[in-house]
Amino acid sequence: MSRQKTPVFLQRASYRQRRLRDAAKLMPVLGGILLALPMAWSHDPSGEPSNSDRVVYIFGVWILLIVLTAIFANRMRADPVDAAEDAPPQ
């Protein structure tokens, strides 16, 4: 039997970078869900949130998405080791 030349498990740094990229790819989905929530709020006159509450919520979600994206971008900076691993063989 021949031994495998590549390790079975990924290196921790590479694994974390890939999971961060996966999480960053889900940011638009999270944003869409969070921004669609005001449409599901109650339309009952007694318990209906005001339009100003909805606008504050939308801008709050918008700022949250900007901050989360900035954090992901900061942590996903290209590592020379990761870039060399992901590059196709020549």
C-alpha positions as CSV (number, residue, x, y, z in Angstrom):
1,M,0.0,0.0,0.0
2,S,1.3,3.5,-0.8
3,R,1.1,6.3,1.6
4,Q,-0.8,9.5,0.9
5,K,1.4,12.4,0.2
6,T,-1.2,15.0,1.3
7,P,-2.4,15.2,4.8
8,V,-5.9,14.0,5.6
9,F,-6.7,17.1,7.7
10,L,-6.2,20.7,6.7
11,Q,-3.9,23.0,8.6
12,R,-5.7,25.1,11.2
13,A,-4.9,28.4,9.6
14,S,-6.0,27.2,6.1
15,Y,-9.2,25.7,7.6
16,R,-10.1,28.9,9.5
17,Q,-9.5,31.0,6.3
18,R,-11.9,28.7,4.3
19,R,-14.5,28.9,7.0
20,L,-14.2,32.7,7.1
21,R,-14.7,32.8,3.3
22,D,-17.8,30.5,3.7
23,A,-19.2,32.8,6.4
24,A,-18.5,35.9,4.2
25,K,-20.4,34.2,1.3
26,L,-23.4,33.9,3.6
27,M,-23.4,37.6,4.5
28,P,-25.8,38.6,1.7
29,V,-28.3,35.9,2.8
30,L,-28.1,37.1,6.4
31,G,-28.5,40.7,5.2
32,G,-31.5,39.8,3.1
33,I,-33.2,38.0,5.9
34,L,-32.5,40.7,8.5
35,L,-33.7,43.5,6.1
36,A,-36.9,41.6,5.2
37,L,-37.9,41.3,8.9
38,P,-39.8,44.6,9.1
39,M,-42.2,43.4,6.4
40,A,-43.2,40.6,8.8
41,W,-43.9,42.9,11.7
42,S,-47.4,43.2,12.9
43,H,-49.9,45.3,10.9
44,D,-52.2,45.6,13.8
45,P,-52.9,49.3,14.6
46,S,-52.5,48.8,18.3
47,G,-49.1,47.0,18.1
48,E,-47.7,48.3,14.9
49,P,-44.2,49.8,15.1
50,S,-43.8,53.3,13.7
51,N,-42.1,54.0,10.5
52,S,-39.3,55.7,12.4
53,D,-38.7,52.4,14.3
54,R,-38.5,50.6,11.0
55,V,-36.0,53.1,9.5
56,V,-33.8,52.9,12.7
57,Y,-33.9,49.1,12.5
58,I,-32.9,49.1,8.8
59,F,-30.0,51.5,9.3
60,G,-28.9,49.5,12.4
61,V,-28.9,46.3,10.3
62,W,-27.0,48.1,7.6
63,I,-24.3,49.3,10.0
64,L,-24.1,45.8,11.5
65,L,-23.5,44.3,8.1
66,I,-20.8,46.9,7.3
67,V,-19.0,46.2,10.6
68,L,-19.3,42.4,10.2
69,T,-18.0,42.6,6.6
70,A,-15.1,44.8,7.7
71,I,-14.2,42.2,10.4
72,F,-14.3,39.4,7.9
73,A,-12.3,41.3,5.4
74,N,-9.6,42.1,8.0
75,R,-9.3,38.5,9.1
76,M,-9.3,37.1,5.5
77,R,-6.2,39.0,4.4
78,A,-4.2,36.9,2.0
79,D,-1.6,34.8,3.6
80,P,1.3,33.9,1.4
81,V,1.2,30.3,2.7
82,D,-2.5,30.0,2.0
83,A,-2.2,31.6,-1.4
84,A,0.5,29.1,-2.4
85,E,-1.6,26.2,-1.2
86,D,-4.7,27.4,-3.2
87,A,-2.8,28.1,-6.4
88,P,-3.2,25.5,-9.1
89,P,-0.1,23.4,-9.8
90,Q,2.0,24.4,-12.8
